[in-house]
Amino acid sequence: MGMRAIASAASILLITVACVAEPSKPDILFVAIDDLNDWVGHLGGNPDVRTPHLDRLAKRGVSFANAHCAAPACNPSRAALMSGMRPSKEGVYTNSHDFEIALKDALTLTEHFRNNGYRIVASGKIYHHNKSGQRFWDEYRERKEMEPPGKPKGGFNGLNRDHFDWACLDTVAEEDMPDYKMVAWAGEQLANPPADKPLFLCVGFVKPHLPWYAPKKYFDMYPKDKITLPKVPDDDLSDIPPIGLKMAAPEGDHKAVIDSGQWRDAVQAYLATITFVDDQVGRLIDAVDGAPRGKGTVIVLWSDHGWHLGEKHHWRKFTLWEEATRAPFIIAAPGISRAGAACDRPVDFLGIYPTLCDIAGLPVPGHLQGVSLRPLLADPAAAWDRMALTTHGRGEHGVRSDRWRYIRYHDGTEELYDHQTDPMEWKNVAADPAHAELKAKMAAWMPKEEVPAAPNFAGEGKGKGKGERKGRGKGRGAEE
C-alpha cells in the first residue's frame, strides 16, 4: 500500500473514531410521560395492564416505587421538576399560571446542562406549553396533535366534556400517531449524536393524556368484560374535609361516567393508551441499544403525576391523594444504578435535577430544593430521612413517608392515611390523638413561606394569583 493510500485510510479511521467517540460526560435520554399513574406492571397498580417495555427498562436500573410529583397538574409539576424549585418558591401552582414568567430568572435543568457543554434537543411535552423558542433547548421539534377522523361534535363518548373523551381508532395506523412519529425522530437523534459534545435528548409523550384515542389493536388487548374496575366504597368521601371534597368534585366526571354506564369503556381506553405508549418506550429503548453511544446512555423516565379513574369518586389528577401524586420514575445509569432494583424510599421529582447533575459530574446549583438520589441508585435500601412533598394550590399540601400520607389544607383541616393497613386511603385517621406527634413530624416538610401565584397565561384571566384556589378539580377544560 502506498503512502497516500495509508494516509487516506488513517484519515478515514480518525473520522470514524471521532464520530462515535464517547464524550467525557454521558448522553442522557430524558423521557416524560403525561398522566401515567401506577398502572404499570412492575408497580402493580392494575392487574390487567400490559407494559412489558416499561418493565424492561425497570430491570435495567432502579424503579422508585414510592415516587411522587411536586404538584398533581401538568404545568406546576413540570415547572417544579425543570426548575428544581417547588411551587411555593416559584409561584406556579396551577395549569393557568405562566411558567415562563415565573421562571424567567431561574436556571433550569436543560439550561444548566447546555451551559456545561451539552447539546439539548427536545420534542413533545416537556413543559406545559412548548412556546419557549431557544431558551430551554438548542433544537425543538414540534409534536403536532392528530384530530381523529369522524369525531362527533360532543366527542365519541357523548359526554361533551371537552378533552374527557375516548375512542378506538379503527382506521388509524400506529405509525400515524404523533407519539410514534416522535420516536422515529428521536431514534435519528440517538443514531447521529453530536461528535463534539454529549447529547441531552428530551422526549415528551403526550399519551395517555386525554383524549384516549388509540389504534384498534390496543383496545383489543383489553376486552371490556375482563377488565378489573377500581374498588370504590360508596362512602369513600364521608370523612373528607370540604376542600378535599371540592377537589374530588364527585358530581362532575364521575357522575357523568356512572350515569352513562361507561366506567368499563373509560378504563379500557386508558389501558389501551398506556400500552400504546409502552410500545413507543420499547422503540426508544431499542434505539438506544442500536446507537453508537447507547451503551453509556443514561435513561431517566418519569410521569408528571398520577391519575384517578373513579377512586375517591374522582377522575383526572388535581388532588392530594395517592392516585394523583404517585407516578412511575425510573433511572437506568450504566455503572451507577443497580439493575432491576426497586426503591421504596419516599422521593419526589425535585430530586431529578440534582441527581442528573451528580451523574454527569456537573455542579449543583444553589437554588435547588431537592437532593441527589444517587445513593439510592447504588443501594435502594440505603438510609433515607426525607419525605415526599406534593402541593396542589397555595396552602394545600400532602406529605408521603414510607408508610403514611398526611394532607393539610389551608384552613387547617387534615387527612391521614396508613398505607400499611389502608393502601387505597379509605379511612382518614387524622382525628386520632395518638397520631399528633406523627402529624407534626410530617407537617415539618411543608413550606413555611409561599410566594404569590405567577400571572396567568395570556388569555386565561387577568391579575396575579387568579385561580390559586378557585376552580381546581373541575372536570371541564381543566386539562389544558
C-alpha positions as CSV (number, residue, x, y, z in Angstrom):
1,M,0.0,0.0,0.0
2,G,1.4,3.4,-1.0
3,M,1.9,6.3,1.5
4,R,-1.0,8.2,0.0
5,A,-3.3,5.2,0.5
6,I,-2.1,4.7,4.0
7,A,-2.7,8.4,4.9
8,S,-6.1,8.2,3.3
9,A,-7.0,5.1,5.4
10,A,-5.7,6.7,8.5
11,S,-7.8,9.8,7.9
12,I,-11.0,7.7,7.4
13,L,-10.2,5.9,10.7
14,L,-9.7,9.1,12.6
15,I,-13.0,10.5,11.2
16,T,-14.9,7.3,12.1
17,V,-13.5,7.3,15.7
18,A,-14.3,10.9,16.1
19,C,-17.9,10.3,15.1
20,V,-18.5,7.6,17.6
21,A,-16.2,8.7,20.4
22,E,-17.7,8.8,23.8
23,P,-17.7,12.3,25.3
24,S,-16.4,12.8,28.8
25,K,-20.0,13.2,30.1
26,P,-22.7,10.6,29.4
27,D,-25.5,11.1,26.8
28,I,-28.9,11.5,28.6
29,L,-32.3,10.3,27.3
30,F,-34.9,12.3,29.3
31,V,-38.4,10.7,28.9
32,A,-41.6,12.4,30.2
33,I,-45.0,10.7,30.0
34,D,-48.2,12.6,30.6
35,D,-50.8,11.4,33.1
36,L,-49.5,7.9,33.7
37,N,-50.3,6.6,37.1
38,D,-49.1,3.4,38.8
39,W,-50.9,1.2,36.3
40,V,-47.6,-0.2,35.2
41,G,-46.7,-3.9,35.5
42,H,-43.8,-3.7,38.0
43,L,-45.7,-1.1,40.1
44,G,-48.8,-3.3,40.5
45,G,-51.4,-0.6,40.2
46,N,-53.6,-2.6,37.9
47,P,-53.7,-6.4,37.4
48,D,-54.7,-6.2,33.8
49,V,-52.2,-3.7,32.3
50,R,-49.5,-4.8,29.8
51,T,-46.3,-2.7,30.0
52,P,-43.5,-5.1,29.0
53,H,-41.2,-2.3,27.9
54,L,-41.5,-0.1,30.9
55,D,-40.9,-3.2,32.9
56,R,-37.9,-4.0,30.7
57,L,-36.5,-0.5,31.5
58,A,-37.1,-1.0,35.2
59,K,-34.9,-4.2,35.0
60,R,-32.0,-2.0,33.7
61,G,-32.0,0.4,36.6
62,V,-33.8,1.5,39.7
63,S,-37.6,2.0,39.8
64,F,-38.7,4.3,42.5
65,A,-41.9,2.7,43.7
66,N,-42.8,5.4,46.2
67,A,-42.2,8.4,43.9
68,H,-44.5,11.5,43.9
69,C,-45.0,14.6,41.8
70,A,-44.3,18.1,43.1
71,A,-47.8,19.1,42.0
72,P,-50.7,17.0,40.6
73,A,-51.2,19.0,37.5
74,C,-49.2,19.2,34.3
75,N,-48.0,22.8,34.4
76,P,-46.8,23.1,38.1
77,S,-45.4,19.6,38.1
78,R,-43.2,20.3,35.1
79,A,-42.2,23.8,36.2
80,A,-41.0,22.4,39.5
81,L,-39.2,19.5,38.1
82,M,-37.4,21.5,35.4
83,S,-36.5,24.4,37.7
84,G,-35.7,22.4,40.8
85,M,-38.0,24.7,42.8
86,R,-41.3,23.9,44.4
87,P,-44.5,25.8,43.6
88,S,-44.2,27.6,46.9
89,K,-40.9,29.1,45.8
90,E,-41.5,29.8,42.1
91,G,-45.3,30.6,42.1
92,V,-46.6,28.1,39.5
93,Y,-49.5,26.5,41.4
94,T,-52.0,25.6,38.7
95,N,-52.2,24.9,35.0
96,S,-53.2,28.6,34.3
97,H,-50.0,30.2,35.8
98,D,-47.4,31.3,33.3
99,F,-44.3,29.3,34.0
100,E,-42.1,31.3,31.7
101,I,-42.8,34.5,33.7
102,A,-42.3,32.6,37.0
103,L,-39.1,31.0,35.8
104,K,-37.7,34.0,33.9
105,D,-34.7,34.3,36.3
106,A,-34.3,30.6,37.1
107,L,-31.5,28.4,35.8
108,T,-33.5,25.4,34.5
109,L,-32.3,21.9,34.2
110,T,-31.7,22.0,30.4
111,E,-30.1,25.5,30.5
112,H,-27.6,24.3,33.2
113,F,-26.6,21.3,31.1
114,R,-26.3,23.4,28.0
115,N,-24.1,25.8,29.9
116,N,-21.9,22.8,30.7
117,G,-21.3,21.6,27.2
118,Y,-24.4,19.5,26.4
119,R,-26.4,19.8,23.2
120,I,-30.1,20.0,24.2
121,V,-32.6,18.6,21.7
122,A,-36.3,18.1,22.5
123,S,-39.7,17.1,21.2
124,G,-43.2,16.7,22.7
125,K,-44.4,17.8,26.1
126,I,-41.7,18.7,28.5
127,Y,-43.1,21.9,29.8
128,H,-46.9,22.5,29.9
129,H,-46.7,24.6,26.7
130,N,-43.9,24.4,24.2
131,K,-43.7,28.0,23.1
132,S,-40.3,28.7,24.6
133,G,-38.2,29.0,21.5
134,Q,-34.5,28.7,22.1
135,R,-34.3,29.4,25.8
136,F,-34.5,25.9,27.0
137,W,-33.1,23.9,24.1
138,D,-30.7,24.1,21.1
139,E,-33.3,22.5,18.9
140,Y,-37.0,21.7,19.4
141,R,-39.2,19.6,17.1
142,E,-42.9,20.4,17.4
143,R,-45.2,17.5,18.0
144,K,-48.5,18.0,16.2
145,E,-51.6,16.6,17.7
146,M,-53.9,14.4,15.5
147,E,-57.6,15.0,15.1
148,P,-59.2,11.6,14.6
149,P,-61.4,11.1,11.6
150,G,-65.2,11.2,12.2
151,K,-65.1,12.8,15.6
152,P,-68.7,13.9,16.6
153,K,-69.2,17.4,18.0
154,G,-69.8,16.2,21.6
155,G,-67.0,13.6,21.4
156,F,-67.1,9.9,20.7
157,N,-68.3,9.0,24.2
158,G,-71.2,11.5,24.0
159,L,-70.4,13.1,27.4
160,N,-69.5,16.5,25.8
161,R,-66.8,17.2,28.5
162,D,-64.1,18.7,26.3
163,H,-60.9,16.5,26.4
164,F,-62.7,13.9,28.6
165,D,-63.2,11.6,25.6
166,W,-62.0,8.2,24.3
167,A,-62.3,6.1,21.2
168,C,-60.9,3.0,19.4
169,L,-59.5,4.3,16.1
170,D,-60.4,1.6,13.6
171,T,-58.9,3.4,10.6
172,V,-55.8,4.9,12.2
173,A,-52.4,3.0,12.0
174,E,-50.0,3.1,14.8
175,E,-47.5,4.8,12.5
176,D,-49.9,7.7,12.1
177,M,-50.0,8.5,15.8
178,P,-48.0,11.6,16.9
179,D,-46.1,9.9,19.6
180,Y,-45.0,7.1,17.2
181,K,-43.6,9.8,14.8
182,M,-41.8,11.5,17.6
183,V,-39.9,8.3,18.5
184,A,-38.8,7.9,14.9
185,W,-37.3,11.4,15.1
186,A,-35.7,10.6,18.5
187,G,-34.1,7.5,17.0
188,E,-32.4,9.6,14.4
189,Q,-31.0,11.9,17.1
190,L,-29.6,8.9,19.0
191,A,-28.2,7.4,15.9
192,N,-26.4,10.6,14.9
193,P,-25.2,12.2,18.2
194,P,-23.1,15.3,18.1
195,A,-19.5,14.4,17.6
196,D,-18.0,17.1,19.8
197,K,-20.4,17.1,22.8
198,P,-22.7,14.9,24.9
199,L,-26.4,14.7,23.9
200,F,-29.3,15.6,26.2
201,L,-32.4,14.3,24.4
202,C,-35.9,15.2,25.8
203,V,-38.8,13.1,24.6
204,G,-42.2,14.1,25.9
205,F,-45.0,11.6,25.3
206,V,-48.5,13.1,25.4
207,K,-50.4,9.9,25.8
208,P,-52.0,8.6,28.0
209,H,-53.2,12.2,28.4
210,L,-56.8,12.7,27.4
211,P,-58.4,12.2,25.0
212,W,-57.8,8.5,25.0
213,Y,-57.5,7.7,21.3
214,A,-55.5,4.7,20.2
215,P,-55.5,2.2,17.3
216,K,-57.8,-0.8,17.5
217,K,-55.2,-3.4,18.3
218,Y,-54.6,-1.8,21.7
219,F,-58.3,-1.8,22.6
220,D,-58.4,-5.5,21.5
221,M,-55.9,-6.3,24.2
222,Y,-58.4,-5.4,26.9
223,P,-61.8,-7.0,26.4
224,K,-64.3,-5.0,28.4
225,D,-65.8,-8.0,30.2
226,K,-62.4,-9.0,31.6
227,I,-61.4,-5.6,32.9
228,T,-60.8,-5.0,36.6
229,L,-62.5,-1.8,37.8
230,P,-61.2,0.1,40.8
231,K,-62.8,-0.8,44.0
232,V,-64.5,2.3,45.3
233,P,-66.7,2.3,48.5
234,D,-69.9,4.3,48.3
235,D,-68.8,6.2,51.4
236,D,-65.3,6.9,50.2
237,L,-65.7,10.6,50.8
238,S,-67.6,10.5,54.1
239,D,-64.5,11.5,56.2
240,I,-63.0,14.1,53.8
241,P,-62.8,17.8,54.7
242,P,-64.7,20.3,52.5
243,I,-61.6,21.4,50.5
244,G,-60.9,17.7,49.7
245,L,-64.5,17.2,48.6
246,K,-64.2,20.2,46.3
247,M,-61.1,18.7,44.7
248,A,-62.9,15.4,44.3
249,A,-65.9,17.0,42.5
250,P,-67.9,13.8,42.6
251,E,-70.8,15.4,40.7
252,G,-68.6,16.1,37.7
253,D,-66.7,13.5,35.7
254,H,-67.5,10.6,38.0
255,K,-71.2,11.1,37.9
256,A,-71.1,11.5,34.1
257,V,-69.3,8.2,33.7
258,I,-71.5,6.3,36.1
259,D,-74.8,7.8,34.8
260,S,-73.8,6.9,31.2
261,G,-72.6,3.4,32.1
262,Q,-69.2,3.9,30.7
263,W,-66.8,3.1,33.5
264,R,-65.5,-0.1,31.8
265,D,-65.2,1.8,28.5
266,A,-63.1,4.5,30.1
267,V,-60.8,2.0,31.9
268,Q,-60.4,0.1,28.7
269,A,-59.4,3.2,26.8
270,Y,-56.9,4.3,29.5
271,L,-55.3,0.8,29.5
272,A,-55.2,0.8,25.7
273,T,-53.4,4.1,25.6
274,I,-51.0,3.1,28.3
275,T,-49.9,0.0,26.2
276,F,-49.6,2.1,23.1
277,V,-47.2,4.4,24.9
278,D,-45.4,1.4,26.4
279,D,-44.7,0.2,22.8
280,Q,-43.2,3.6,22.0
281,V,-41.0,3.4,25.0
282,G,-39.9,0.0,23.8
283,R,-38.9,1.5,20.4
284,L,-36.9,4.2,22.3
285,I,-35.0,1.6,24.3
286,D,-34.2,-0.3,21.0
287,A,-33.0,3.0,19.5
288,V,-30.6,3.5,22.5
289,D,-29.4,-0.1,22.1
290,G,-28.6,0.5,18.5
291,A,-27.0,3.9,18.9
292,P,-23.2,4.4,18.6
293,R,-23.0,5.7,22.2
294,G,-26.0,3.7,23.5
295,K,-24.1,1.6,25.9
296,G,-23.2,4.5,28.2
297,T,-26.5,6.4,27.8
298,V,-28.4,7.4,30.9
299,I,-32.1,6.9,30.7
300,V,-34.4,8.9,33.0
301,L,-38.2,8.2,32.7
302,W,-40.9,9.9,34.7
303,S,-44.6,10.7,34.5
304,D,-45.7,14.2,35.6
305,H,-48.3,12.9,38.1
306,G,-50.8,10.1,38.6
307,W,-54.4,9.8,37.6
308,H,-57.8,8.8,39.2
309,L,-60.2,6.5,37.5
310,G,-63.0,6.7,40.0
311,E,-61.1,6.4,43.2
312,K,-62.5,8.9,45.7
313,H,-65.3,9.3,43.2
314,H,-62.9,11.4,41.1
315,W,-61.3,11.3,37.7
316,R,-58.2,13.0,36.4
317,K,-55.5,14.4,38.7
318,F,-55.9,17.6,40.7
319,T,-56.0,16.0,44.2
320,L,-53.5,15.3,47.0
321,W,-54.4,11.6,47.3
322,E,-52.1,8.7,46.3
323,E,-53.7,8.1,42.9
324,A,-52.9,11.6,41.8
325,T,-49.5,12.0,43.3
326,R,-47.8,8.7,42.7
327,A,-46.2,8.2,39.3
328,P,-43.6,6.0,37.6
329,F,-40.0,7.0,37.9
330,I,-37.0,5.0,36.6
331,I,-33.3,5.8,36.3
332,A,-31.0,3.5,34.4
333,A,-27.5,4.9,34.7
334,P,-24.9,2.4,33.4
335,G,-22.2,1.7,36.0
336,I,-24.1,3.6,38.7
337,S,-27.7,2.3,39.2
338,R,-28.3,-1.2,40.5
339,A,-30.0,-3.2,37.7
340,G,-33.6,-4.5,38.4
341,A,-33.9,-2.9,41.8
342,A,-37.0,-1.3,43.3
343,C,-36.6,1.5,45.8
344,D,-39.4,2.1,48.3
345,R,-38.0,5.2,49.9
346,P,-40.3,8.2,49.6
347,V,-39.0,10.6,46.9
348,D,-40.4,13.4,44.8
349,F,-39.4,14.8,41.5
350,L,-37.4,17.7,42.9
351,G,-34.6,15.1,43.2
352,I,-34.3,14.6,39.4
353,Y,-32.3,17.8,38.7
354,P,-29.6,17.3,41.4
355,T,-29.4,13.6,40.6
356,L,-28.6,14.2,36.9
357,C,-26.0,16.8,37.9
358,D,-24.4,14.2,40.2
359,I,-24.4,11.5,37.5
360,A,-22.9,13.9,34.9
361,G,-20.4,15.4,37.2
362,L,-21.9,18.9,37.0
363,P,-22.0,21.5,39.8
364,V,-25.3,21.5,41.7
365,P,-26.9,25.0,41.5
366,G,-27.6,26.5,44.9
367,H,-31.3,27.2,44.3
368,L,-32.3,23.5,44.1
369,Q,-34.7,22.3,46.8
370,G,-34.2,18.6,46.2
371,V,-31.2,16.4,46.9
372,S,-29.4,13.8,44.7
373,L,-30.9,10.4,44.7
374,R,-27.6,8.8,43.7
375,P,-27.1,7.0,47.0
376,L,-30.4,5.2,46.3
377,L,-29.3,4.2,42.8
378,A,-26.3,2.4,44.3
379,D,-28.3,1.0,47.2
380,P,-32.1,1.3,47.1
381,A,-32.3,0.3,50.7
382,A,-29.8,3.0,51.9
383,A,-30.7,5.2,54.8
384,W,-33.1,7.9,53.8
385,D,-34.5,10.5,56.2
386,R,-36.6,12.5,53.7
387,M,-40.3,12.6,52.8
388,A,-42.0,13.4,49.6
389,L,-44.0,16.7,49.3
390,T,-46.8,17.5,46.9
391,T,-48.5,20.9,46.6
392,H,-51.9,21.5,44.9
393,G,-52.5,25.2,45.1
394,R,-51.1,27.7,47.5
395,G,-51.6,26.4,51.1
396,E,-52.6,22.9,50.1
397,H,-50.0,20.2,50.7
398,G,-49.6,16.4,51.1
399,V,-46.6,14.6,52.6
400,R,-45.7,11.0,52.0
401,S,-43.5,8.9,54.2
402,D,-42.6,5.2,53.7
403,R,-45.9,4.3,55.5
404,W,-48.1,7.4,55.9
405,R,-49.8,10.1,53.8
406,Y,-50.6,13.4,55.6
407,I,-52.7,16.1,54.0
408,R,-53.2,19.6,55.4
409,Y,-55.3,22.2,53.7
410,H,-55.0,26.0,54.0
411,D,-57.9,26.1,56.6
412,G,-56.1,23.6,58.9
413,T,-58.3,20.6,58.1
414,E,-56.4,17.3,57.7
415,E,-56.3,13.8,56.4
416,L,-54.0,11.0,57.5
417,Y,-53.8,7.5,55.9
418,D,-51.8,4.4,57.0
419,H,-50.6,2.7,53.8
420,Q,-49.6,-0.4,55.7
421,T,-53.3,-1.2,56.5
422,D,-55.1,1.1,54.1
423,P,-53.3,1.3,50.8
424,M,-56.4,2.8,49.0
425,E,-56.8,5.6,51.6
426,W,-60.3,4.7,52.6
427,K,-60.0,5.7,56.3
428,N,-59.0,9.1,57.4
429,V,-57.4,8.8,60.9
430,A,-56.2,12.4,61.3
431,A,-58.6,12.9,64.2
432,D,-56.9,10.2,66.3
433,P,-54.9,11.9,69.1
434,A,-52.4,9.1,69.0
435,H,-51.1,10.5,65.7
436,A,-50.4,14.0,66.9
437,E,-46.6,13.6,67.0
438,L,-46.6,11.9,63.6
439,K,-48.6,14.7,62.0
440,A,-46.3,17.3,63.5
441,K,-43.2,15.4,62.1
442,M,-44.8,15.2,58.6
443,A,-46.0,18.8,58.7
444,A,-42.4,19.9,59.2
445,W,-41.8,19.1,55.5
446,M,-44.5,21.6,54.4
447,P,-43.3,25.1,53.3
448,K,-43.1,27.7,55.9
449,E,-43.5,30.5,53.3
450,E,-45.2,30.6,50.0
451,V,-44.8,33.1,47.2
452,P,-47.8,34.6,45.5
453,A,-49.0,32.9,42.3
454,A,-47.5,33.8,39.0
455,P,-49.7,35.7,36.5
456,N,-51.9,33.6,34.3
457,F,-51.1,32.7,30.8
458,A,-52.3,35.3,28.3
459,G,-56.0,34.8,27.7
460,E,-56.6,32.8,30.8
461,G,-57.7,35.5,33.2
462,K,-56.3,38.8,34.5
463,G,-54.3,39.6,37.6
464,K,-51.7,37.9,39.6
465,G,-52.8,35.0,41.6
466,K,-56.2,34.5,39.9
467,G,-57.2,30.9,40.1
468,E,-55.0,29.9,43.1
469,R,-57.9,28.2,44.8
470,K,-60.8,28.8,42.6
471,G,-61.9,26.1,40.2
472,R,-59.3,23.4,41.0
473,G,-60.7,19.9,40.3
474,K,-63.3,21.0,37.8
475,G,-63.9,18.5,35.1
476,R,-64.4,20.5,32.0
477,G,-61.5,22.3,30.4
478,A,-59.1,21.6,33.4
479,E,-56.6,19.6,31.4
480,E,-55.2,22.2,29.2
